[in-house]
């Protein structure tokens, strides 16, 4: 922490280079742990919720299901930041949520083109959805549309939609965070609802009771190798995190990817989401590796004098409207493919 504060005090490019090099040198290589990639799943909040949806739809052949907190339907923003902010967060009479039937038709066209996995895989999967009644960031009607979208691909019995709590725009937990109606950093609220456990049990079925305290290892790993050596160009951090329970060092475990929301990466809220969202305690008791990939905030042209990619992502959101790539929601989207490669690494023989 002291090193991070020290780096932040420098203003010149040379000092920034020194800080960046020091930060990435602390990260290790993501280990190969012979995980069962066929039992993988995803979840996320806000932009991470949108990311979880598009990852789920694009790679449905290798996933068991998804959990979405305050996200929305696949391809909602249609490559437009304006639609993302209006239609897909604050819809109104002139900016409605895109018609679900058209989003479904577009999904099917992507399937026929081979840009996403066959949607038939979604039929046997399960999803858990959450929208707070006091969420003023992503309107509940957007999550209603997500439920309608999933109903085109899976039976209603495979969908749980919790939308009755007076919750703000935050990840709900059993006993950690601010008041349930609060919206603000670290975007984790005490709602008396263990969302992490609800998500995992909806996807995997009845699980062993969560551990009282996490006993595994939270590692920081190098994300650059999964992005052609340059995570920064894609608004991703040089390093991400993974929680590895003690049992997973020896036995084959499942992988669950937890996508943070905008302004919720480690640079914005520290380790709050990594340690207090509730996933790790369930992971210990149920042979699950939790992958926490990380974005960074970008404000346009980069500071690095040898590379000036223009990426405008000031809140450190996941790419769900096309700030990084026009293929952001497809299997070959840079952020999507990077996370897929992370899962594949964890599944590789140790």
Buried (B, 14 or more C-beta within 10 A) or exposed (E): EEEEEEBEEEEEEEBBBEBBEEBBEEBEEBBEBBBBBEBBBBBBBBBBBBBBBBBBBBBBEBBBBBBBBBBBBBBBBBEBEEBBEBBBBBBEEEBEBBEBEEBBEBBBEBBEEEBBBEBEBBEEBBBBBBBBEBBEBBBBBBBBBBBBBBBBBBEEEBBBBBBEBEBBBBBBBBEBBBEBBBBEBBBBBBBEBBBBBBBBBBBBEEBEEBBEEBEBEBBBBBBBBBBEEBBBBBBBBBBBBBBBBEBBEEEBBBBBBBBBBBBBBBBBBBEBBBBBBBBBBBBBBBBBBBBBBBBBBBEEEBEBEEEEBEBEBEBBBBBBBBBBBEBBBBBEBBBBBBBBBBBBBBBBEE
